[in-house]
Amino acid sequence: MKFGVLRFPGSCDDVDALQAASRVGEAELIWHAERDLKGADAIVVPGGFSYGDYLRAGAIARFAPAMESVVEFAREGGLVLGICNGFQVLCEARLLPGALLGNANLRFTSRQVRLEVVRADSAFTCACGAGDDGEDAGTDAGGAGGRRASLSIPAKHAWGRYYAQERTLDELEANGQVLLRYAPGENFNGSLRDIAGVRNERGNVFGMMPHPEHAVDELTGGSRDGLAIFESMRMAVEGAAV
Amino acid sequence: MRARVLIRPKAGILDPQGEAVQRALPALGFAGVSDVRVGRMVELEVEDPAQLEAMCERLLANPLVEEYEITS
């Protein structure tokens, strides 16, 4: 299974994304000016400061040739993961609903955050394991049964407050499109409904602000929980291929 | 012709920058300030002003969360 990791001028977390994806499958970098996605089964749009965050974070990256190919790839059902700046790019490209606004605390914040896995039945969270008491993370928010799985993942951003209109937020929750939420007390950026990660309606495109690619090693990332996101994608691709 | 586009957060959306400015002004002795919104301004030389709106919709602003005003 092959991951394609985009690199724009100003991307910096493409390096760790490539490294994390390589622990799970093959991985290759795709330069922003290339239209060829190199046979990737899944695309990662990485974190960083593509085009310097000029005008608005992700506003220019969405028009890169590589992103035109990614939009078509997503339209055909291909898996696309957007991390931090990648999430911003996917929202600007209208592959995901909503927008990322400036942190409510007005600070660039870099810290480990605990995330709740709201849904473990997606292509991006199916490997996120069971809750503490052994039960599956479940298919409904707050349903009867066990605690949800949680992930310990670094977040580092100044522009990560998730926003969508109220009726959109209601739809997202009703459709099970909210996959990750900041655990109580962890939402430093003011994201509405504590949303840390959201998927599109079809379920093949997912964006999250925290950085799973930085949490693949306990020494450097505080946990190995980030690997589960990449592992989920591998399972989804290989499951579909069966 | 020279055009100017003002882009600001839509009404009703939390603007922490605006709030920070609103807190700072009284500290400097300016009273009676409320409802501060901070946006940005893009100036451009255009041959066809009719294209400005499309430019705003596609690139200069994010219409989901920003409103824009074209002046010249």
Interface residues (C-beta under 8 A of the other chain):
Chain A: L55 R56 A59 I60 F63 E92 G98 A99 L101 G102 N103 A104 N105 L106 R161 Y163 A164 Q165 G190
Chain B: P9 I13 L14 P16 Q17 A20 L59 L60 N62 L64 V65
